Amino acid sequence: MSSYRIKSGDTLSHLAQRHNTSVSALMKANPQIKNADLIYAGKSLNIPGSRDSFESGSAGSAGGATAGGSSGGAQGVQGPNSSGPGTRGPKGSPFDIASQHLNKNASSLKLEKNGVGADMEDWVPNNVNCANFVSAVLEQSGQISDAQHDNSVMGLMAKLDRDPNFKRIDLRDAKPGDVVSMKTNGGQHVVMFAGWKDGKPTFIGSNNVNSDGSQRVTISSMNYPIMAVHQYQG
C-alpha cells in the first residue's frame, strides 16, 4: 500500500491504469470516496499493490543478515535445529495466535466476527493482506494497540521502530512471533518468524499462494532480503 496526492485532472480510471490496479480496488482502499467520478486535488489516495509479491522461497538474494536484521537474505542464515519459546504479549503469544489460523484464506478470515479476523480491515484487497494480518495478530497478543494497526509493510515497520517495546534484532536471534519485514521483487512483504527447521528459518503469514493470487495463512521458508526483524521487549 502506498500513498498518492491527487493532482488536478486526475481520474480514478487513469490512476488505476497508471498504478496497475482497478477502480474497484481503489474504491475499497479509499472508503472515504463515495463517487468514483468525484475526487479532489490535494487529497491523499491509498494505492493498493497488485499483490504482496510473495513467491514461496524462490526469489531474492541469499546471504547472511547483518546486525539489526536490516539487510541480507534469509536463505543463507544458519540457526539451531529447533526453536525455543516465542515472544509473548500481555494477551498471549503472537505465533500461537497466528498458528490457529493456518490454511485460512484471507478473504474468509476477514469476515470472522472476533479475534484476528475482527481486527483485520475488510476493505484491504485479498491479495495484499500481509501487514493487515500481522497487525491483527499483534493486536490480539496485546503487543500493539488498534491505533498502531497498519496495512502497509513500510507503515507497520515505521510504527514498530517508534514503539519502545520493540527492538530491531538480527534474524539469528529471532524468536517465534517476531515481525520480519522483507524486500521482494515487486515491493515488500511482512511475516512473523515461525522457528528454525533443520537450521533454516521459517515464517508464518498471509501469503500469495492461492492459484488466483489471493492470500492464505501458511508457514514456509523464504529467501528475500530482510529489511528489519522486530522483537517485542515489553
Sequence and secondary structure as in RCSB ss.txt:
>XXXX:A:sequence
MSSYRIKSGDTLSHLAQRHNTSVSALMKANPQIKNADLIYAGKSLNIPGSRDSFESGSAGSAGGATAGGSSGGAQ
GVQGPNSSGPGTRGPKGSPFDIASQHLNKNASSLKLEKNGVGADMEDWVPNNVNCANFVSAVLEQSGQISDAQHD
NSVMGLMAKLDRDPNFKRIDLRDAKPGDVVSMKTNGGQHVVMFAGWKDGKPTFIGSNNVNSDGSQRVTISSMNYP
IMAVHQYQG
>XXXX:A:secstr
 EEEE  TT  HHHHHHHTT  HHHHHHH TT   TT   TT EEEE  S     TTTSS      GGG SSBST
T    SS      BTTB HHHHHHTTTT BHHHHTT SSHHHHHS TTS TTS HHHHHHHHHHHHTSS GGG  
SSHHHHHHHHHH TTEEE  GGG  TT EEEEEETTEEEEEEEEEEETTEEEEEEEE  STTS  EEEEE    B
EEEEEEE  
